């Protein structure tokens, strides 16, 4: 099933993101974790590509298993940075041969050791190049893209950020998923601005349950997310108590999701960090709301 078809239905949905293992020795444990999340029957599951494409070879294996064994629609991430057109075409063929209809098109992180490389001769400079290629080479695929409710770390300002986002959508992006955020007002403001700019495709908010204090620094580093005082107070109070922090983080994320649903958002994507218990608890908290 194509993600865009899910997003245009009227019912409220929750989906989860998982990531593949970094090493072959961790494959079985990661596979088991993703299977436990799949058993919860979310609307769909996305499978990331790994920093710098380092875990790309496992992405398709995890995605195929979720789809074939549990019937959960899957969204396979695909990055293009430092890749050749031939490599990308081969990956697209593999995705389609696996029965997967949905691709999240991303530039991806610059691989280690290539941070200062001359990129002028690379086949892909930005995610928009990959989106165009996907739509030209395989127009039947449902293609998603990423967006930042605050600002992309490499953008000069939000106005420029939205300009490039519009170009990405015009290139063929069917829907967008946001980077994590912890203040819903940032999303509502962002949605107003992009609609004013003529971006009308569905936008799925991405919610990250922070279940331990160590995740806070990483979340800020990854997305530059603004941390509201309410959230900072939560971490200050419960950060040194693992069980309390986990419970508080799940409740905070659930509260964000409820507020989004109450304000007209129909589809929310949760960055599960491969934690079935966290995914199950959030779904349990929303059981009557989602039914």
N, C-alpha and C positions, 0 to 999 in steps of 0.2 A: 504494500500500500504506500502511496506517495504521501509525504508529510503535508504537502500543501492541501490535500484533500481532508486530512485530519483538522488542519487549522481553519478550514472554512466551515466546519460543522458548528452547530450552536452549543454543544455540550462543553462543560468545563473539563480540561484534561491536565494531567501531570505526566511529565516524561523525565527520564534520567540519563545523565551522561556517565559513562564508565571509561576507563583507560586500559590499554593493553599492558602486559608485563614489560619490564625493561630488559629482562634476561630470560633465556629458555627455562632455567631452573624454577622461575617463578610462574611459569605459564599455567600450571595446573591449579595453583591457589587462586590466581586471578580469574581463570575460567570459572572456577567454582563460585567465586564472589559475584561475577556477572550473571551466572545462572540463577543464583538466589534472588537477585534483583529482577531478573526476567520472570521468575515465578510469581512475582507480585502483579504481573500483567499491566505495566504502565502503558500509556498511549503509544510510546515508542522509546527506543534507546539509541543514543548516539555513542560512537566509539572513536576516541581521539586518535591522533596520528603520532603523538609523542614529540617531545622537544627536538627540533631539528630533524624530524623524521626518523629518529633513532629507534623507535619501536614500530615502524611502519609495517614491517613484515608480519606482525601479529595482529594488526588492526582488522584485517579481513577475516582471519581465522575466528576471532572473537565475534565479529559482526555476523558471519555466516552461521555460527553455532546458535546465537540468540534467535536468528530468524528461522532456521530450519528446525531446531529442537523445541522451541517454545512459541513460535508463531508471532513473536513480537516484531513489529516493523522496525527496521534499523536504518540509521543514518551513519554512513561511513565517512569519517574525516579524510580529506586529501589535501596535502600541502604541495606547493610547487617550487618553493625557494631552492635554488641551486640544482633543480631537476632539469632534465632535457625533455623536449616535446615527445620524443620517442618513449622515454620512461613513463611519462604521464599517460600516454595513449595505452601503453601496456597495462597500467594500473586500472584505467577505465574499463578496459576489456575484462580484466579479472573481476572487477566489481559487478559488471553486468552479468558475467557468466555465473556469478554467485547468486543471482536473483535479487540483488539489492538495487532498489530504485532511487535511492536518495544519497546525495553527496553534499557534505559541508566543505565548500571550497575556501581554502585559507592560504595565505602566503606562507605562514609558518615562521618559526624562529630561525635565525641565521645559524647554521651548524658551527660548532666550536672549531676554531682554527680558520674560519672564513670571514670573521668579523670585519677584517680590513681588506678583503679581497676586492678586486675590480669587478663590479657586477654588471658593467655595461654590456658584456657579451653573454650574459645569462639569458636563457630563453624566456624566463618569467621574472618580472620585476615586482609585480603586485598581484594580489588576489584577483583583481579584475581581469588580468591576462588569463588566469586559469578558468574563470567563469565563462569568458568568451569561448575558450577552447572547448569546454564541456558542452556548451550549447551548440557549437558548430559541429563537433564531432559526434555528440550523442544528445540530440535535442529532446529525447524522451525522458532523460533523467531529471529528477526534481533536485534543484540546486539551492542550497542555503548559503548564507553569508554571515559574517560576524559584524557586530556594531558595538559602539561604546557609549553608554548613556552619559558619561562624563566627557572624556576626550581620549582619543587614541594617543598613546604615549609619544608617538612620533609626529603628531600633528601640531601645527603652530597654534591653532585655536579651533573652537568647535565649529565655527562657520566653514572653515576649510575642510574639517572632518566630514561635515554633512554634505558638502559639495562632492567629495570623493565617494561618499556613500551613495549618493544619487547616481553617479556614474556606474557604480557597481550594480545597482538595481537595474539600471537601463541596459546593462550588458547581458541581463538574463537571470538575475538572482530572484528566485521565487519567494523566499522568505528570509527573515533575519533573526538571529539569536543574539541577545546582548551578553556582554561581559558581565561578570558579577557586580552587584551593587548592594549597598546596605541601607540606603535611604530611598524609599519608593518615590518621594517627590522628585528626585533626580530623573527617574524614568518618565514620570508624567510630563515633566518639562521637556525632556528629550523628544517624546512622542509628539508633543505639540509642534516643536520646531521642525521635525522631519516631515510631518504632514503638511506644514506650511511650505516646505521645500518641494512638495510633490511626490514624496515617497509614500506609496500607498500599500505596499506589500505587508502581509502579516509580520508582526514583531513579537517574538517570544522572549519574555524576561528570563534571565538566567540567575538563579538563586543558589548561593553557596552556604550550606549550613556549616558554621564554624563550631566544631565540637572540641577543639583544644586550643589553648592560647597560642601555641606555636604557629598555628595556621594564619594568625592575624598578620604577622610580618610578611609571610609569603603572599597573602592575598593583596596586600598593598603593593608589593614589588611587582606582581604579575599584572595588576590592572590599574594601579594608582588610585584605588577606590577611596572615596571619602568615608571616614568612619564617624557616624553621628555620636554625640555624647552618650545617648542612651545605650549604644552598643559598647562604647568604651567602658561605661560604668559596669556593664554586665561582665566584661572580661576582667576588670579590676576586682570585682567582687568574687567571681567564681573561678578565675583562671588557674588558681593553684589547687583546685579540687577537681580532678578529672571527671568524676561522675556528675558533679553538679554542673560543670562547664558543658559537658556533653548534653545534658538535659536542657540547660538554658539555651544553648546554641540551636538545638532542634526546635524549641519553642519560639525563638526569635525568627527563624526561617519560616516556620509555620505561620506566624503572625504576619510576616511580609506577604506570603502567598494568599492568605485570607483577605488582606487589604487589597491586593491586586485583583482578585476575583470580584470583590465587592465594588471595585471601581471600573468594571467593564472588561478587564483582561480575561480572556477565555483559556489561554494555554500558557503554562509555566514549565520551564525546564530547570531541573535541579542537578547541580554538580555534586554527584553522590560520593565522589572519591572512593568508589568501589566498596562502600560500606552498606551491606544489605540491611543491617539493623537500623541505620539512620533512615534509609529509604522506607523501610517498613513502618517506622514510627511516624514519619511525616504523612504517609498514606493513611495510617490509622487515625491520626489527628484530623484528617480531612474526609473521613469515610462517608459521613452523611452529606457533606458539601459536594463531593464528587458524584454521588449517586442521584 
